[in-house]
Amino acid sequence: MVTALARRADPNLGALSHPAVLERWAHRAKRVTDGLRKDRRRLEKQVADQQHKAVADLAEADDAYAMGCAMEVIASRLREDLRSQVYLRLQQSEKRAARISRLIEAANRVARNEPRLARPVADVCLVHTATCVAAARGDSCAACVPELISRLNAILIAPAPRAPISGQLKPGTNATGTPAKPTARPVVPRLAGPGQSASARWLPTGDRIRTGTVRAAWQVAVTRDDVNRRRCPIPDGTILPSHETRRLRLYFEHLSAATRPQNVTLRQVGGRWQLEGVRWPASLQPGLLVDFTWRTDSTTMTAVTKPLRRPERIDGTEFRHEFDRQVVTRELEPDGDPRHATGPVSVERWVLRTLRILGHLCPQGTATLAEDALVRNCQSLGMPDRMTGQVNDATTNLIKAGRIRKVRGGRDSYGGLWYPARSGDSLVDLIRYQPTVEVLKPQSLAKMGAPAPRSAHQVHGFIRRLPAGAHASDRQMELYEEAVQAAELANRSLDPNRFTFVNKHRREATRGGH
């Protein structure tokens, strides 16, 4: 019917505008237009092949195609108008108005009483509304509720930001350096099993990555897998459309030096957000903590490692930057994987490796396994069956050597290990591995990036990196252009959001200089 009307010189569209057939008309309009377009192209080819008798047919096809396009536009406009009328009628419904009023009142009450819950709910709903096909059509999102709850749970159960464990604390102080309040009973920590400790966490100095403009800050304890796969995990709780991809420039600062910027990609893989294409510095040890900062309306991101005032040596490996003790216990294998060893491998080595990889960790990096599960865990990592009978003797030798020790702990009803045991836990013998920690002499100021004593001297103009949120002034950009014109600097584009120009000047002597 639509095709026949399109071929008429003056079609009557009144019948098609009836609500009973309007949706069908709009649905068929594009298919009809495509068919008329094919007829037109076929006749154009015939005319091009000198078949003059097809000229009249081509003119008729042109008219039909133009009319079909017009009918398609009319159909879409009438359908939108019909939907608007239906929407207005629904809005004017007293029952609907009362229901909406009650929902708004309930939402406002939740926002007042539970502000920490209201904000992530609002963020999740905002992202969903922008990407949901049903919401775009004005349909109900009832089928989307399980997905929304899943996203909200990922935010609410994400590990809270905590201070890095990077050195020994002063007596009487807590992790922030402030005087610790005396407590009657210390809290017994639950030991974290394999996969239960996150290598990435949000920092309290910034926000989580979410829609809108925020200054996001997070910390990553680098693992070997991250280095090998050239990726960087993002903590749970990121709120962005799942299909979104961002191309960013990463500026890495390690060992008091900035590396060349690199191109990375932010995307979701397997339900988790991560940075791909990260070229970690070759001198970066597994377990080091890297702080990332990103203003989400910018395409630049910074990554920084922080030096320790007093370096530490963990089982013979020296760390001069802040590190995560749990990740170091998992990742630091001085002798490598026994399965790939060229010579004979001792049972003691298998026991130590099993404790470090599968043991339940405490914040200080100590790894613990139940004694009755030690053999089974060794076998799961590839220990040959012929060695299992020697595990008890190897454990005794390691205890005598001071490499591990046997303690009495607790096991809860879910199989979790606790040390020391809590009231109500079933007692169990535990095998504990504790890293050997040596605190070294403080690093010199020069090694930590502080200026050494110097004499007075002339300083040439140079480019300086700006801290996050700073902006170069117009005057400094003018001085930079003047320096380039005077051939004092090589000409290159200067981003005023990231760099500024320091004009040439004389630097005075510092203490110890001349």
C-alpha positions in Angstrom: 0.0 0.0 0.0 2.8 2.4 0.9 4.6 1.7 -2.3 1.4 2.3 -4.4 0.8 5.6 -2.6 4.4 6.7 -3.3 3.9 6.2 -7.0 0.9 8.4 -7.1 1.2 12.0 -8.2 -1.0 13.3 -5.3 -1.2 10.6 -2.7 -3.8 10.8 0.2 -2.0 10.1 3.4 -5.0 10.5 5.7 -5.5 6.8 6.1 -1.9 6.1 7.0 -2.0 8.8 9.8 -4.5 6.8 11.8 -2.9 5.6 15.1 -3.9 2.0 14.3 -1.6 1.8 11.2 0.9 4.6 12.0 3.5 2.4 13.7 3.3 -0.1 10.8 3.7 2.7 8.3 6.7 4.1 10.1 8.2 0.6 10.3 7.7 -0.1 6.6 8.7 3.3 5.3 12.5 2.8 5.2 12.1 -0.6 3.5 9.9 1.0 0.8 12.4 3.8 0.3 15.2 1.3 -0.2 13.2 -0.6 -2.8 12.4 2.6 -4.7 16.1 3.6 -4.6 17.1 0.3 -6.2 14.6 0.8 -9.0 15.9 4.2 -9.6 19.6 3.0 -9.8 18.5 0.2 -12.2 16.9 2.7 -14.5 19.9 5.0 -14.3 22.1 2.2 -15.5 19.8 1.4 -18.4 19.8 5.1 -19.5 23.6 5.1 -19.2 23.6 2.0 -21.6 21.9 4.2 -24.3 18.4 2.6 -23.7 16.5 5.9 -24.3 13.1 4.2 -23.8 13.9 4.0 -20.1 14.1 7.8 -19.7 10.4 8.2 -19.0 10.5 5.4 -16.5 13.5 7.0 -14.8 11.7 10.3 -14.4 8.8 8.4 -12.8 11.2 6.5 -10.5 12.8 9.8 -9.4 9.3 11.1 -8.5 8.4 7.9 -6.6 11.7 7.9 -4.7 11.4 11.5 -3.7 7.8 10.9 -2.6 8.9 7.8 -0.6 11.6 9.8 1.2 9.0 12.5 2.1 6.6 9.8 3.3 9.3 8.3 5.5 10.0 11.7 7.1 6.2 12.3 7.6 5.8 8.9 9.2 8.6 9.5 11.8 7.2 13.0 12.6 3.7 11.7 13.1 4.9 8.8 15.2 6.8 11.1 17.5 3.8 13.4 17.8 1.6 10.4 18.7 4.1 9.3 21.4 4.2 12.8 22.8 0.4 12.8 23.1 0.4 9.4 24.9 3.2 10.7 27.2 1.2 13.8 28.1 -1.9 11.7 28.9 0.2 9.5 31.2 1.7 12.5 32.9 -1.8 13.9 33.5 -2.9 10.7 35.2 -3.7 11.3 38.9 -2.6 7.8 39.9 0.7 8.3 38.1 1.3 11.7 39.6 0.6 10.4 43.1 3.0 7.4 42.6 5.7 9.7 41.3 5.3 12.0 44.3 5.7 9.2 46.7 8.8 7.9 44.9 10.4 11.3 45.0 9.6 11.7 48.7 11.1 8.3 49.4 14.2 9.1 47.4 14.7 12.4 49.1 14.4 10.7 52.5 17.0 8.1 51.6 19.3 10.9 50.3 19.0 12.8 53.7 19.4 9.7 55.9 22.0 7.8 53.8 24.1 10.3 51.8 26.9 7.7 51.3 24.4 5.4 49.6 22.5 8.1 47.7 25.5 9.4 45.7 26.7 6.1 44.2 23.0 5.2 43.4 22.6 8.5 41.6 25.9 8.0 39.7 25.0 4.5 38.6 21.5 5.6 37.4 23.0 8.6 35.5 25.4 6.3 33.6 22.6 3.8 32.9 20.1 6.3 31.6 22.7 7.7 29.2 23.4 4.2 27.7 20.2 2.2 28.1 18.2 1.5 24.9 15.0 1.1 26.9 15.4 4.4 28.7 16.1 6.2 25.3 12.8 4.8 24.0 11.0 6.0 27.2 10.3 2.4 28.2 10.6 0.9 31.7 14.0 -0.1 33.0 12.6 -2.9 35.3 14.7 -5.5 33.4 17.8 -3.5 34.1 17.5 -3.6 37.9 19.8 -6.7 38.4 22.6 -5.0 36.4 22.2 -1.8 38.4 22.4 -3.6 41.7 25.5 -5.5 40.5 27.2 -2.2 39.6 26.2 -0.6 42.9 27.5 -3.6 44.9 30.8 -3.3 43.1 31.1 0.3 44.4 29.8 -0.3 47.9 32.0 -3.4 48.6 35.2 -1.9 47.0 38.1 -1.8 49.5 38.4 1.5 51.2 41.6 3.6 50.7 44.3 2.8 53.1 47.8 4.2 53.7 50.7 2.2 52.1 52.8 0.0 54.3 56.1 1.4 53.4 58.2 1.4 56.6 58.3 0.9 60.3 56.1 3.2 62.4 57.3 5.2 65.3 56.3 3.8 68.7 53.0 5.3 69.9 51.9 6.5 66.4 49.5 5.2 63.8 49.7 4.9 60.0 49.2 8.7 59.6 51.9 9.6 62.0 49.6 11.0 64.7 49.5 9.7 68.3 47.7 6.4 68.6 44.8 6.1 71.0 45.3 3.3 73.6 42.9 0.4 73.1 41.9 -2.2 75.6 41.9 -5.1 73.1 43.7 -5.1 69.8 41.6 -6.1 66.8 42.5 -9.5 65.4 43.0 -9.2 61.6 41.5 -11.8 59.3 44.2 -13.2 57.1 43.6 -12.6 53.4 43.6 -15.7 51.2 44.8 -15.8 47.6 42.8 -13.4 45.5 41.3 -11.6 48.5 43.8 -8.7 48.6 43.4 -6.0 45.9 46.5 -4.6 44.2 44.7 -1.3 43.3 42.9 1.0 45.7 41.5 4.5 45.5 43.5 7.3 47.3 41.8 9.7 49.8 43.5 12.6 48.0 41.2 12.3 45.0 37.9 10.9 43.7 36.9 7.7 42.0 36.7 7.6 38.2 33.1 8.4 37.3 31.0 10.5 34.9 31.5 14.2 35.0 34.7 16.1 35.8 36.6 14.8 38.8 40.2 14.5 39.9 40.7 10.8 40.2 43.6 9.3 42.3 44.4 5.7 42.9 47.4 3.5 43.9 48.6 0.3 42.3 51.0 -2.3 43.7 52.7 -3.5 40.5 52.7 -7.2 39.8 54.8 -9.3 37.3 51.6 -10.0 35.4 50.9 -6.3 35.0 54.4 -5.7 33.6 54.3 -8.7 31.3 50.8 -7.9 29.9 51.5 -4.1 29.8 48.4 -3.2 31.7 47.4 -1.3 34.9 44.3 -2.3 36.9 41.8 0.3 38.0 40.2 -0.2 41.4 36.6 -1.5 41.6 33.9 1.2 41.7 34.7 3.0 38.4 31.5 4.5 37.0 31.7 4.9 33.2 29.6 3.5 30.4 30.8 0.0 29.7 31.5 0.6 26.0 33.5 3.8 26.6 37.2 3.9 25.5 39.6 6.7 26.3 42.9 7.4 24.6 45.3 9.0 27.1 48.9 10.2 27.5 50.7 8.8 30.5 53.6 10.6 32.1 55.7 8.4 34.4 58.1 9.7 37.1 60.4 7.1 38.7 63.8 7.5 40.3 63.4 11.3 40.3 63.3 11.4 36.5 60.4 11.7 34.0 60.2 9.2 31.2 58.9 10.0 27.7 55.1 10.2 27.5 53.3 7.1 26.3 49.9 6.4 24.7 47.6 4.2 26.8 44.0 3.2 26.5 41.4 3.1 29.2 38.7 0.4 28.6 36.7 -2.3 30.3 37.9 -5.9 29.8 36.0 -8.8 31.4 33.9 -6.4 33.5 37.0 -4.6 35.0 38.5 -1.3 34.0 42.2 -1.2 33.2 44.8 0.8 31.3 46.3 -1.0 28.3 49.6 -0.5 26.6 51.5 0.6 29.7 55.3 0.4 29.3 56.4 0.1 32.9 60.0 1.4 33.6 62.5 -1.4 33.5 63.8 -0.5 37.0 60.4 -0.8 38.5 60.3 -3.8 41.0 57.2 -5.9 41.5 55.5 -4.7 44.6 56.3 -1.1 44.3 53.4 1.4 44.8 52.6 3.7 42.0 50.3 6.7 42.5 48.1 7.7 39.5 46.4 11.0 39.0 44.0 11.9 36.3 41.6 14.8 35.8 38.8 13.1 33.8 38.2 16.1 31.4 41.9 15.9 30.3 43.8 13.4 28.1 46.9 13.5 30.3 47.6 11.2 33.3 50.6 11.1 35.7 52.1 8.1 37.5 54.6 8.7 40.3 56.6 6.5 42.7 57.6 7.9 46.1 61.1 7.3 47.6 61.5 5.9 51.1 63.4 7.9 53.7 64.9 4.7 55.0 65.2 2.0 52.4 64.4 -1.6 53.3 65.9 -5.0 52.3 63.3 -7.8 52.1 64.8 -11.2 51.9 67.9 -9.8 50.2 66.1 -7.5 47.7 66.5 -3.8 48.4 63.5 -1.4 48.1 64.1 2.3 47.9 60.5 3.3 47.1 57.2 2.7 48.9 56.0 -0.8 48.4 53.2 -3.2 49.4 54.4 -5.9 51.7 51.7 -8.4 50.7 52.4 -8.1 47.0 56.2 -8.3 47.6 55.6 -11.6 49.5 53.6 -13.0 46.6 55.8 -11.7 43.8 59.4 -11.9 45.2 60.8 -15.2 44.3 64.6 -15.1 44.6 65.0 -18.6 43.2 62.2 -18.5 40.6 59.7 -21.2 39.7 60.9 -24.7 40.8 59.1 -26.3 37.8 61.5 -24.4 35.5 64.7 -25.1 37.4 67.5 -26.8 35.5 69.0 -28.6 38.6 67.5 -30.5 41.5 65.0 -28.7 43.7 64.7 -29.2 47.4 61.5 -29.9 49.2 62.3 -26.8 51.5 62.1 -24.6 48.4 58.7 -26.0 47.4 57.4 -25.4 51.0 58.6 -21.8 51.0 57.2 -21.0 47.6 53.8 -22.6 48.5 53.6 -20.5 51.6 54.3 -17.3 49.7 52.0 -17.9 46.8 49.0 -19.6 48.5 49.4 -18.5 52.1 46.9 -16.2 53.8 48.5 -12.8 54.2 48.5 -10.2 57.0 49.3 -6.5 56.3 52.9 -7.0 57.3 53.4 -9.6 54.5 53.5 -12.7 56.7 52.0 -15.7 54.9 50.2 -18.5 56.8 48.8 -21.9 55.9 47.1 -24.6 58.0 49.6 -27.3 58.6 47.1 -30.0 57.5 46.7 -28.3 54.1 50.4 -27.7 53.4 51.0 -30.9 51.3 47.8 -30.4 49.3 48.8 -26.9 48.5 52.3 -27.9 47.5 50.9 -30.4 45.0 48.5 -27.8 43.6 51.6 -25.8 42.5 53.2 -28.8 40.8 55.3 -30.5 43.5 56.0 -34.1 42.3 54.2 -36.8 44.3 57.5 -38.5 45.2 58.3 -35.5 47.4 55.1 -35.3 49.4 56.4 -37.7 52.0 59.3 -35.4 52.8 57.2 -32.2 53.5 57.0 -32.8 57.3 60.8 -33.2 57.6 61.4 -30.1 55.3 59.0 -28.1 57.5 61.0 -29.1 60.6 64.3 -28.1 59.0 62.9 -24.7 58.0 61.6 -24.1 61.5 65.0 -24.9 63.0 66.7 -22.6 60.5 64.3 -19.8 61.5 62.8 -19.4 58.0 59.3 -20.3 59.2 57.6 -21.1 62.5 54.6 -23.1 63.8 51.9 -21.2 65.7 48.4 -21.9 67.0 45.7 -20.0 65.3 42.0 -20.2 64.6 39.7 -21.3 61.7 36.2 -19.9 61.4 33.1 -21.6 60.2 33.8 -20.4 56.6 37.3 -21.8 56.5 39.1 -18.4 57.0 42.3 -18.4 59.1 42.9 -16.0 62.0 46.0 -15.3 64.1 45.8 -15.2 67.0 42.6 -17.3 67.3 39.4 -15.6 68.3 36.9 -16.8 70.8 34.7 -19.4 69.1 37.2 -20.4 66.4 38.3 -23.9 66.1 42.0 -24.2 67.0 44.4 -25.2 64.3 48.2 -25.5 63.8 49.5 -22.9 61.4 52.8 -22.6 59.5 53.9 -19.0 59.1 56.4 -17.5 56.7 57.7 -14.0 57.7 60.0 -12.0 55.4 63.4 -11.0 56.7 63.3 -7.2 56.9 66.4 -5.0 57.2 66.0 -1.2 57.6 68.9 0.5 55.9 70.5 3.9 56.4 68.5 6.9 55.3 69.0 7.9 51.7 70.9 11.0 50.9 68.9 14.1 50.0 70.4 14.0 46.5 69.3 10.4 45.9 65.8 11.4 47.0 65.6 14.2 44.6 66.5 17.1 47.0 68.9 19.8 45.8 72.5 19.3 46.8 74.7 22.3 48.0 75.7 24.5 45.0 77.4 27.7 44.2 75.9 30.7 42.5 75.4 30.3 38.7 73.4 31.5 35.7 70.4 29.4 34.8 69.2 29.2 31.2 65.5 29.2 30.4 63.8 25.8 30.7 60.4 24.0 30.7 59.0 22.9 34.0 56.2 20.3 34.6 53.2 21.8 36.5 51.5 20.0 39.4 48.0 18.7 38.8 45.4 21.5 38.5 48.0 24.3 37.8 48.0 26.3 34.6 50.7 28.4 32.9 50.1 32.1 32.8 49.9 34.1 29.5 53.0 35.9 30.5 55.1 32.7 30.8 53.7 31.5 27.4 54.8 34.9 25.8 58.3 34.5 27.4 58.5 31.0 25.9 57.7 32.2 22.4 60.3 34.9 22.8 62.9 32.3 23.8 62.0 30.2 20.8 62.4 33.1 18.4 65.8 34.0 20.0 66.9 30.3 19.3 67.3 29.7 23.1 65.0 26.7 22.9 63.9 24.2 20.3 60.4 25.0 19.0 57.8 22.5 20.2 54.1 22.7 21.2 53.8 23.5 24.9 50.6 22.5 26.8 49.8 25.2 29.3 47.8 22.8 31.4 50.9 20.6 32.0 54.0 22.8 31.5 55.2 26.3 32.0 58.3 28.2 31.0 60.9 29.5 33.5 62.8 32.4 32.1 66.6 32.7 32.4 67.8 34.0 35.8 70.7 33.8 38.3 70.5 31.2 41.0 72.1 32.1 44.3 74.4 29.8 46.3 73.0 27.4 48.9 74.5 26.2 52.1 77.8 24.5 51.4 78.3 26.3 48.1 80.6 29.2 47.2 
